[in-house]
Structures are given as structure tokens and as C-alpha cells.
Amino acid sequence: MNKGRAEDVEISVIIPMFNEESNAETTLKTVDESLRKLGKSYEILPVNDGSTDGTLVVLTELAKRIPSLRVVSYPVNRGRGMALRAGFKEARGRYIFTMDADLSYSPDYIEQMLGILENDEADIVIASPYMPGGRLQDVPFNRGIISRMGNLFLRWIFPGDLHTYTGIFRGYRRLVVEGMLLESNEKEIHLEIIARAMGLGYRIREIPAVLASRKKGKSKFRFGSTVVSHLIFAFLHRPIVLFGAFGGFVLLSGFVLGLYVIYLHYENALSQSRPLFSLIVLLILGGIQILSIGFIAILIGALRRELLKIERELRLLPKDVSHEC
């Protein structure tokens, strides 16, 4: 498709869709009505992520009636991450928003998020149901608990003071997404963006929001695969947490066992046949080695942040710079 010029459009809204035939029309009309109230130029980009139902047919018909609608589509389902990446590639707006296809968040929040971005108060704005003032509405209890606990865990893993790391409803300055080389195909893309944004020093802000349960269609949430992918991503990007916790536990075990041996010695109850001394040495040396790996990971993380900054600068260079030399 022809991307046109970024200054032609102020707002782009990207909505990944996989088998959302029952939601597509209501969602897109609601988003269009909400954006129209802002009095700014905008476009809505539903991304058909290889749907196997009638989603693409619905989107194609709607595009004939809604001028702001530009359909992005590919034939094989590749995940939310791929859908967002495809949307980012096609978006022309100065400010880019991403949201779910089931209206689990009201698109009216875009006005508040846009104000924060326009006033230069942040580079990324996240709608958060878990910060003070936010809440869940009619969300199944088990899913709500899983999501809340997962975000608490990620808050411990990642630096900063965010409450919601996994939500899709976000607003970005265009340069933020243009400067990132994103790779994730699934839902861990939300963590990838946060990790890269923190590494690059972008300002991230949350606003309290209401997350409601989907009214139509089937939820795409898969507990097992989502949790595993998020855990793997978190530990790959913050390995010091894993190595630090495990190494510290091993080292502490060695010291505790050493104190126990000293106690046995003074009580004249130490048996020379027990291999406690060897075990103590192994635990202490093993703990130190594991912690050393964690510290090396910190240094690698610092190097990675510098590489991310270089990558951003290269990606933001004018595309025709080679022709100017």
C-alpha cells in the first residue's frame, strides 16, 4: 500500500483482528464515531490476521462506507505481534494507538491519551486497569486474577513503576515505533516494546481505565502459552533476576550449612565421615559463579541498551540518505 506522508494524518488506530466477524462492524463504527469527535485527521487500520471466518469480507464492505478505514490483511494467522507490526508499518499518523477488536476498552480514552502525547508529557501512554482508579468490569474471576498476578510479577522483573505491562491499548509517538526493530509475533510484543522503550529512555505513562469483558466472539486468551512466552521473554531480558535469585539461594545455603558445621564442631558432634565440607565449598563456589553470570548479564544488558540507541538512530535516518552522499 501507499504509506503517503506522515504529516497527512494526525492519528492512526491499529486494531488486530483474528476471527472477529461478530465484532468488526460494531467496533469500527464505534471507534470512528469516537475519533470524529476529536476534530483531527485520522485513520483506522484493522489488521486481518489470517482470519478463517468472514472477518475480511466485513472489513472490505466497511471500507467502502467508512472513508477513514484502511484494511491491512494477510492470508495466514501469525499472531498479535505480527498484526501490530504490520499495522505499524502501514500507519501514517503522528500519534499511533493500538487497541483490541472487542471494545474491552472504550475508544473514548484516546482523547485523554492523545492530550498527554501532544503536551509532551510522555512518549508512550498505557491504559491501565490495575493502577489506582482503574478496574475490571465483568471479567471472569480466574482470568482477572491471572492477569493481575502476571502484571505484578512483571512489575518486579522490569524497572520502573508501571502497573500494566501486557495491555494492548496504548498510544505512541510515531518516532517511538519507527525507531524500534520489533521481532515478536505473539502477545509478548507488548513486553518487547516496553523493554526496548525503557532501554532507549522513552517516557512511559499510564492512565486509569476500565477493562471490560468481551461481549461477542471467542476470547483468544490462552493461559499456558501466554504465561510461558511472557516468562521466557522476561527472563531473557532480565536474566539477573533468575541468576541473582538462584545464585543468592545457593550461596546462602552454603553459608548456612557452614554455620551448622561450626555448631556441630563446638558440640563435638561433627562426624568426619560426612562430606559436609565438600558440599559447603561447592555451594559457595557455585553461588559465586552463578552470581557472576548475573553480573555479566547486567553488563550485556547495558551494552544492549547502547546498541538499541544506535539501532534507533539508524532506523530514523532519512531513507534516501545514500543518494545524498
Secondary structure, 3 states (H helix, E strand, C coil): CCCCCHHHEEEEEEEEECCCCCCHHHHHHHHHHHHHCCCCCEEEEEEEECCCCCHHHHHHHHHHHCCCECCEEECCCCCHHHHHHHHHHHCCEEEEEECCCCCCCCCCHHHHHHHHHHCCCCCEEEEECCCCCCEEECCCHHHHHHHHHHHHHHHHHCCCCCCCCCCCCEEEEHHHHHCCCCCCCCCCHHHHHHHHHHHHCCCEEEEECEEECCCCCCCCCCHHHHHHHHHHHHHHHCHHHHHHHHHHHHHHHHHHHHHHHHHHHHCCCCCCCCCHHHHHHHHHHHHHHHHHHHHHHHHHHHHHHHHHHHHHHHHCCCCCHHHHC
